[in-house]
Amino acid sequence: MRLALEEALKAYKKDEVPVGAIIVSNGDIISRAHNLKETTRDPTAHAEILAIREASRRLKSWRLLDTTLYVTKEPCPMCASAIVHARIRKVVYGCKDPKGGAVESLYHLLSDIRLNHQVEYLSGVLEEECAEILTEFFRQKRIPRK
């Protein structure tokens, strides 16, 4: 999760919402990413999606079986759906997203038995640090410009 936080800091420095993601397979980091929506002008350029794309390229498969995704914030519906479709085994995330979270907060997509794959998850890992970088980012956004 510390490496995912490093990715979130990269996003912060680019004036992107500071979310970072890492995908691990057999103890090796196979991808890392951070939000790039503003930079790329791509609404799908969330950290999780970018990490999934890179991991798929590296593993030469869209099936990311036996991988774990570490992400600093609870995945949104788009990212949670991509996680399910990629067959990721486990998601570990930092802080919840009460306005858009699709793992526990608003929806339960990773554990929905109506879907073809369920994903194990663990929340609250380095929760305070993950929440603080987001809080600071949005605090800075609210400061009136002179």
C-alpha positions as a Markdown table, in Angstrom:
| # | Residue | x | y | z |
|---|---|---|---|---|
| 1 | Met | 0.0 | 0.0 | 0.0 |
| 2 | Arg | 2.9 | 2.3 | 0.6 |
| 3 | Leu | 3.8 | 2.0 | -3.1 |
| 4 | Ala | 0.3 | 2.8 | -4.1 |
| 5 | Leu | 0.5 | 5.9 | -1.9 |
| 6 | Glu | 3.7 | 6.8 | -3.8 |
| 7 | Glu | 1.6 | 6.6 | -7.0 |
| 8 | Ala | -1.1 | 8.8 | -5.4 |
| 9 | Leu | 1.5 | 11.4 | -4.6 |
| 10 | Lys | 2.6 | 11.4 | -8.3 |
| 11 | Ala | -1.0 | 12.1 | -9.2 |
| 12 | Tyr | -1.2 | 14.9 | -6.6 |
| 13 | Lys | 1.9 | 16.6 | -8.0 |
| 14 | Lys | 0.2 | 16.5 | -11.5 |
| 15 | Asp | -3.0 | 18.1 | -10.1 |
| 16 | Glu | -4.8 | 14.8 | -10.5 |
| 17 | Val | -7.1 | 13.3 | -7.9 |
| 18 | Pro | -4.5 | 11.5 | -5.8 |
| 19 | Val | -5.3 | 7.8 | -6.2 |
| 20 | Gly | -2.6 | 5.2 | -6.8 |
| 21 | Ala | -2.7 | 1.5 | -7.6 |
| 22 | Ile | -0.3 | -1.4 | -7.7 |
| 23 | Ile | -1.0 | -5.0 | -9.0 |
| 24 | Val | 1.1 | -7.8 | -7.6 |
| 25 | Ser | 1.5 | -11.4 | -8.9 |
| 26 | Asn | 3.5 | -14.0 | -7.1 |
| 27 | Gly | 5.1 | -11.3 | -4.9 |
| 28 | Asp | 6.2 | -9.2 | -7.9 |
| 29 | Ile | 4.9 | -5.8 | -8.8 |
| 30 | Ile | 3.6 | -6.2 | -12.4 |
| 31 | Ser | 2.0 | -2.8 | -12.7 |
| 32 | Arg | 1.7 | 0.6 | -11.0 |
| 33 | Ala | -0.4 | 3.6 | -11.9 |
| 34 | His | -2.1 | 6.7 | -10.7 |
| 35 | Asn | -5.0 | 8.8 | -11.9 |
| 36 | Leu | -4.4 | 10.6 | -15.2 |
| 37 | Lys | -7.9 | 11.7 | -16.2 |
| 38 | Glu | -7.0 | 15.4 | -16.5 |
| 39 | Thr | -3.6 | 14.8 | -18.1 |
| 40 | Thr | -5.1 | 12.4 | -20.8 |
| 41 | Arg | -8.5 | 13.9 | -21.0 |
| 42 | Asp | -9.8 | 10.4 | -20.6 |
| 43 | Pro | -12.7 | 9.7 | -18.2 |
| 44 | Thr | -11.5 | 6.1 | -17.9 |
| 45 | Ala | -8.0 | 6.9 | -16.8 |
| 46 | His | -8.4 | 5.9 | -13.2 |
| 47 | Ala | -5.5 | 4.4 | -11.4 |
| 48 | Glu | -7.1 | 0.9 | -11.2 |
| 49 | Ile | -8.0 | 0.9 | -15.0 |
| 50 | Leu | -4.5 | 2.0 | -16.0 |
| 51 | Ala | -2.9 | -0.6 | -13.7 |
| 52 | Ile | -5.2 | -3.4 | -15.1 |
| 53 | Arg | -4.3 | -2.4 | -18.6 |
| 54 | Glu | -0.5 | -2.5 | -17.9 |
| 55 | Ala | -0.8 | -5.8 | -16.0 |
| 56 | Ser | -2.7 | -7.4 | -18.9 |
| 57 | Arg | 0.0 | -6.3 | -21.3 |
| 58 | Arg | 2.7 | -7.6 | -19.1 |
| 59 | Leu | 1.0 | -11.0 | -18.5 |
| 60 | Lys | -0.2 | -11.2 | -22.1 |
| 61 | Ser | -3.7 | -12.0 | -20.8 |
| 62 | Trp | -6.9 | -10.1 | -19.8 |
| 63 | Arg | -7.3 | -12.7 | -17.1 |
| 64 | Leu | -5.4 | -11.5 | -14.1 |
| 65 | Leu | -5.9 | -14.6 | -12.0 |
| 66 | Asp | -4.0 | -14.9 | -8.8 |
| 67 | Thr | -3.2 | -11.2 | -8.7 |
| 68 | Thr | -3.8 | -8.6 | -5.9 |
| 69 | Leu | -4.7 | -5.0 | -6.6 |
| 70 | Tyr | -3.7 | -2.5 | -4.0 |
| 71 | Val | -5.4 | 0.9 | -4.3 |
| 72 | Thr | -5.5 | 3.9 | -2.0 |
| 73 | Lys | -9.3 | 4.5 | -2.3 |
| 74 | Glu | -12.3 | 2.3 | -2.6 |
| 75 | Pro | -12.9 | 1.6 | -6.3 |
| 76 | Cys | -15.8 | 3.2 | -8.1 |
| 77 | Pro | -18.4 | 1.2 | -10.1 |
| 78 | Met | -16.4 | 1.4 | -13.4 |
| 79 | Cys | -13.2 | 0.2 | -11.7 |
| 80 | Ala | -15.0 | -2.4 | -9.6 |
| 81 | Ser | -16.6 | -3.8 | -12.8 |
| 82 | Ala | -13.2 | -3.9 | -14.5 |
| 83 | Ile | -11.7 | -5.7 | -11.5 |
| 84 | Val | -14.4 | -8.4 | -11.7 |
| 85 | His | -14.0 | -8.7 | -15.5 |
| 86 | Ala | -10.2 | -9.0 | -15.2 |
| 87 | Arg | -10.7 | -11.9 | -12.7 |
| 88 | Ile | -8.5 | -10.2 | -10.1 |
| 89 | Arg | -8.3 | -12.5 | -7.0 |
| 90 | Lys | -8.1 | -9.8 | -4.3 |
| 91 | Val | -8.4 | -6.1 | -3.8 |
| 92 | Val | -6.8 | -4.3 | -0.8 |
| 93 | Tyr | -7.7 | -0.6 | -0.4 |
| 94 | Gly | -7.1 | 2.2 | 2.0 |
| 95 | Cys | -10.0 | 4.5 | 2.6 |
| 96 | Lys | -13.7 | 4.2 | 1.8 |
| 97 | Asp | -15.5 | 6.4 | -0.7 |
| 98 | Pro | -18.9 | 7.2 | 0.8 |
| 99 | Lys | -20.0 | 9.1 | -2.4 |
| 100 | Gly | -18.9 | 6.6 | -5.0 |
| 101 | Gly | -17.5 | 3.4 | -3.6 |
| 102 | Ala | -18.6 | 0.2 | -5.2 |
| 103 | Val | -17.0 | -2.4 | -2.9 |
| 104 | Glu | -18.7 | -1.6 | 0.5 |
| 105 | Ser | -20.0 | 2.0 | 0.6 |
| 106 | Leu | -22.7 | 2.4 | -2.1 |
| 107 | Tyr | -22.5 | -0.9 | -3.9 |
| 108 | His | -21.1 | -4.4 | -3.4 |
| 109 | Leu | -19.9 | -5.3 | -6.9 |
| 110 | Leu | -16.9 | -7.4 | -5.9 |
| 111 | Ser | -19.0 | -9.7 | -3.8 |
| 112 | Asp | -22.2 | -9.8 | -5.9 |
| 113 | Ile | -23.0 | -13.5 | -6.5 |
| 114 | Arg | -25.1 | -12.6 | -9.6 |
| 115 | Leu | -21.8 | -11.7 | -11.4 |
| 116 | Asn | -19.6 | -14.4 | -12.9 |
| 117 | His | -16.6 | -13.7 | -10.5 |
| 118 | Gln | -16.3 | -12.6 | -6.9 |
| 119 | Val | -13.3 | -10.8 | -5.6 |
| 120 | Glu | -11.9 | -11.1 | -2.1 |
| 121 | Tyr | -11.2 | -7.7 | -0.5 |
| 122 | Leu | -9.7 | -6.0 | 2.5 |
| 123 | Ser | -10.3 | -2.4 | 3.4 |
| 124 | Gly | -8.8 | 0.1 | 5.8 |
| 125 | Val | -5.1 | -0.6 | 5.1 |
| 126 | Leu | -3.2 | 2.6 | 5.8 |
| 127 | Glu | -6.6 | 4.2 | 5.8 |
| 128 | Glu | -5.6 | 7.5 | 7.5 |
| 129 | Glu | -2.7 | 8.2 | 5.1 |
| 130 | Cys | -4.9 | 7.3 | 2.1 |
| 131 | Ala | -7.7 | 9.6 | 3.3 |
| 132 | Glu | -5.3 | 12.5 | 4.2 |
| 133 | Ile | -3.8 | 12.9 | 0.8 |
| 134 | Leu | -7.3 | 13.1 | -0.7 |
| 135 | Thr | -8.5 | 15.5 | 2.0 |
| 136 | Glu | -5.5 | 17.8 | 1.4 |
| 137 | Phe | -6.0 | 17.7 | -2.4 |
| 138 | Phe | -9.6 | 18.8 | -2.2 |
| 139 | Arg | -8.9 | 21.3 | 0.6 |
| 140 | Gln | -6.4 | 23.0 | -1.8 |
| 141 | Lys | -9.1 | 23.0 | -4.5 |
| 142 | Arg | -11.5 | 24.9 | -2.3 |
| 143 | Ile | -9.0 | 27.7 | -1.5 |
| 144 | Pro | -10.1 | 30.8 | -3.4 |
| 145 | Arg | -7.7 | 31.8 | -6.1 |
| 146 | Lys | -6.4 | 35.4 | -5.9 |
